[in-house]
Amino acid sequence: MELCHQTASVETVENGHLFIYDSHRPGGPTDPADASDPQYDYLAQMTLYEYLTVAKDFHPAVADFYTRYTIDALAGTSQQVNAYTAISFLGTEYHPMQ
């Protein structure tokens, strides 16, 4: 299944590899937001859906996959929650803080 112009598998999505790069780099989208590098402020202005389908160029099915997580934790679908908060949450879900 091709999920973007680069080949990605459903296993990659389910293991959270989409969020490692963004949430675990120094100054990346973290909680609290004040500790984040200002270069990530743009994530607060787009939805998780826009981030995955436009910025990362993934198929809409990838964003729909994450709705099952965002609906519970953030009270909205991937088309309703902002990317900053969702990346912070999902990055921690896949890789709990020590």
C-alpha positions, 0 to 999 in steps of 0.5 A: 500500500503506497501512502505517500510518494515515498513508500510507507507501510501500515506497520510504519504508521501503527508503530508511530514512526511518523511522529518520532522525527517531529516529537523527539528532537530537541525543541520539537513539539513537546509539552509544555509548548513554551519549551518548543522551538518557535520553528514548530509554531506553524503546527498550531495553525494546521490540523493533524489532517492537513499536516499528514496529507499536505505537509507530509504528503500521506494518503488521507487514510493515514489521517483517518487511522489517527482519528481513533486516537484523537477522538478519545484523547483530544475530543476531535477527529484528525480534521478537527485537532491541531497538529502541534497538540496531536504530534505531542500526544501521539509522539508520547503515546508511541514513546513514553517519556522516561 
